[in-house]
Amino acid sequence: MTQISPSDRSYQRTALSFLLPIAITAILLAAISSLAQSPKPLPFYDQIGKMTVDVDGAPNAYGPPGKPALDFERNAHYGGRLNGEIVGYLTEHGRPVVQGPHDPCPGYYVSTTDFRDDSIDDDHDPRKYLDATKIRYVVLGNFAKRHQVALGDFAVVHSLRTGRTVYAIVGDSGNPAGTEGSLALLQALGYPFKDGKNDAVEEREIVIRYFPGSNPGHRFLHSQAEIDRAAEALHLDRIFHE
């Protein structure tokens, strides 16, 4: 058996005492670097309430009498009153702008949302707006405004009844209560809604989690898949306590 001389043992102790602090320092630096690279959680604010269905932006949301539209004409007016300002579709010279033969739903009115694709110059193009049948969006109300939420910011929406949680975007305005979401949003949360005429969540069971400043460039996202990917990349908080 090889004998270790006292001088060798002394050398090993010296080397160990020299290397140990270096190793500990390296471990600490790696931990600090890892923490620095971890995304900082974005602040959020929760609003709990009922939810009505918004179909604005859908190509077949509104149309002339006889067209099987997704909503009543009155719901295209502010406050749901026929004498209110028209906010659900475009008008020119007091008349609705009608989609042409090359648009998604010829003969229907061009329905709009306040969050829109500014890269499309033609306001008459239905593709400029969020399609409520495909995009999960919520309406910007007073609660969200008080917390500096803007059109285009991200949200996480949760149903206390169904237990489902989905990503959404702040895509429209016009309802001060803010408790309004697109048809696609309510369907994704598990509600068997078909249109915006009579369906609504009547109990306070919808939680809208707003993330102010989460889309600082107000980048328009063209599909729900894009919204989901962008929201995932931000690591938005999706934990809800029933």
Sequence and secondary structure as in RCSB ss.txt:
>XXXX:A:sequence
MTQISPSDRSYQRTALSFLLPIAITAILLAAISSLAQSPKPLPFYDQIGKMTVDVDGAPNAYGPPGKPALDFERN
AHYGGRLNGEIVGYLTEHGRPVVQGPHDPCPGYYVSTTDFRDDSIDDDHDPRKYLDATKIRYVVLGNFAKRHQVA
LGDFAVVHSLRTGRTVYAIVGDSGNPAGTEGSLALLQALGYPFKDGKNDAVEEREIVIRYFPGSNPGHRFLHSQA
EIDRAAEALHLDRIFHE
>XXXX:A:secstr
     HHHHHHHHHHHHHHHHHHHHHHHHHHHHHHHHS      EEEEEEEEEE TT TTS  STTS  SS GGG
GBGGG TTS B SB EETTEE B  TTSSSTTSB B  SSB TT   TT GGGB  TTTS EEEE HHHHHTT  
TT EEEEEETTT  EEEEEEEEE  TT  EEEHHHHHHTT     SSS EEEEEEEEEEEETTSSTT     SHH
HHHHHHHHTT       
